[in-house]
Amino acid sequence: MATRLRSIPPTIFSEMSALAVRTGSLNLGQGFPDQDGPPAAVEAAVDALRTGRNQYPPGPGIPELRTAVAAHQARHYDLELDPQSQVVVTAGATEAIAAAILAFVNPGDEMVVLEPFYDSYVACIEMAGGVRRPVTLRAPDFRLDVDALRAAVTERTTTLLLNTPHNPTGAVLTRDELDAVAAVAQEHDLVVVTDEVYEHLLFDGRQHVPICTLPGMWDRTVTISSAGKTFSFTGWKVGWVTGPADLVGTVMAAKQWLTFSNAAPLQPAVALALNQETGFYDALAKALQAKRDVLVDGLRRLDMDVYAPEATYFVTTDVRRYGHSDGMAFCLALPERAGVVAIPSQVFYDEHDEGRHKVRWAFCKDMAVIEEGVRRLEDADLRA
Ligand SMILES: Cc1ncc(COP(=O)(O)O)c(C=O)c1O
C-alpha cells in the first residue's frame, strides 16, 4: 500500500452499515434516506435510459444540468452564473471535494478544516500530500472559535475547507461566523472550498447563506453541493461545483482525470428536479425537523447529553453521563444490545479527547424506524 494511504482508516460507514445488515439492526448510522427523491425525476431518469442517453456526457456535465444549477443559484442566492464556465458536474460532492483539494493543495500546503470533519476530507488532504489544520467546533453548541481559526492559519496555509450546514454537528454558521471566516480568508489570501450539501436541510426557520455571497468572497470561493442530499438520491452520485471561471476551471483540470464524466441518464433527471421539484426539499426539511424532534426527545429520555442540530440529518450525543467513556465501544456493542447502529464520532476528530465519547445518530429514516429505534434503545440495558 502506498504510504499516503496507510494513515487513512477505511470509512466507518462501510463498517457500520455492514454491521447493521449482519445483525439485522436498524441503521441510524449512515446518512442515506429511507425515502427516494421526486418520482418525476425517477421517471426522467428511466426515460433517459430508454432514449439512448447512455454514453459519456460532456466532462463538465450536460448543458441542461449546468443551466439548471445556474438557475438554482440565481433563484436562491441571487447569483448570476455562466453555466458554461462557472458550473461543473461531478460524481457526487465526494468527487468535487477530491478534485478541489487536488486542484488547490500542493504537497506540504496546509488546509484549515472544521473539526469534526466529514471523513473524505481527511483522506483527500492526505492523498494530495497536504496537511490539515483543524479548528474544533466544541459542544454543546458547536460554535466557531474565531481565535482558534486565526491561530490555525500559518504562512503555509493556502486553502480553507468549510462545511456549513455542518456534518456531523448540525451547526449552521452564523452570519458573524461567516464574516470572520471571510475576513481570515481575505487577510491570508486563501482559496475557500465550501461544502454546502445540506444547503436546503435547515430547521426552525434558519436560512442558508453561501459564503461566496459575502463581500470579497466570490473570486476566491468554490461551492460544492449535490443531488444526494437535496433530492434524496444519494446513490445517484450527482454533485456540482460552482464559482468563478478560473477556480472552477482549475477544479475541472483535476476532475477530468478522476471520473471524466458520470451518470449520463441521471443528469437530465437532476436537471428536471432542480427546475421543477423545488417544493421537494422544503417538504424534506420540514419532515426532517419533525424526525429530529422525535429522535432528540427519545435520546434525552435515555439520559444522554443531546445536542439538537440546527440542520442536516444528524444528532450528536455524549454518552458519558449514560455510563460510557468510549463511543466506539458503545457503538460496536449497540447492535447486539439494542438492534440499533450509530456512528462513533471519534473517527471525525484528530482531537481524540473531544470526540471519544460522542455518538452520531441519523434521522433521515422513516418516522416508524426512528420511533422503533428509540423504543429499542429504551428497552435495552445500555448502561456500562
Ligand atoms: C458534508 C458532506 N459532504 C459530502 C458528502 C457526500 O456527498 P455525495 O454523496 O454527493 O458524494 C456528504 C455525505 O454524507 C456529506 O455529509
The ligand as an SDF file (V2000), in Angstrom:
LIG
                    3D

 16 16  0  0  0  0  0  0  0  0999 V2000
  -20.6650   17.0310    4.4640 C   0  0  0  0  0  0  0  0  0  0  0  0
  -20.7900   16.0580    3.3450 C   0  0  0  0  0  0  0  0  0  0  0  0
  -20.1380   16.2920    2.2090 N   0  0  0  0  0  0  0  0  0  0  0  0
  -20.2250   15.4370    1.1700 C   0  0  0  0  0  0  0  0  0  0  0  0
  -20.9790   14.2830    1.2390 C   0  0  0  0  0  0  0  0  0  0  0  0
  -21.0050   13.3540    0.0700 C   0  0  0  0  0  0  0  0  0  0  0  0
  -21.8980   13.7640   -0.8900 O   0  0  0  0  0  0  0  0  0  0  0  0
  -22.1820   12.8710   -2.1730 P   0  0  0  0  0  0  0  0  0  0  0  0
  -22.9800   11.6890   -1.7480 O   0  0  0  0  0  0  0  0  0  0  0  0
  -22.9120   13.7810   -3.0910 O   0  0  0  0  0  0  0  0  0  0  0  0
  -20.8770   12.4340   -2.7410 O   0  0  0  0  0  0  0  0  0  0  0  0
  -21.6710   14.0030    2.4100 C   0  0  0  0  0  0  0  0  0  0  0  0
  -22.4580   12.7640    2.5350 C   0  0  0  0  0  0  0  0  0  0  0  0
  -22.8200   12.3370    3.6030 O   0  0  0  0  0  0  0  0  0  0  0  0
  -21.5820   14.9070    3.4870 C   0  0  0  0  0  0  0  0  0  0  0  0
  -22.2230   14.6830    4.6370 O   0  0  0  0  0  0  0  0  0  0  0  0
  1  2  1  0
  2  3  1  0
  2 15  2  0
  3  4  2  0
  4  5  1  0
  5  6  1  0
  5 12  2  0
  6  7  1  0
  7  8  1  0
  8  9  2  0
  8 10  1  0
  8 11  1  0
 12 13  1  0
 12 15  1  0
 13 14  2  0
 15 16  1  0
M  END
$$$$
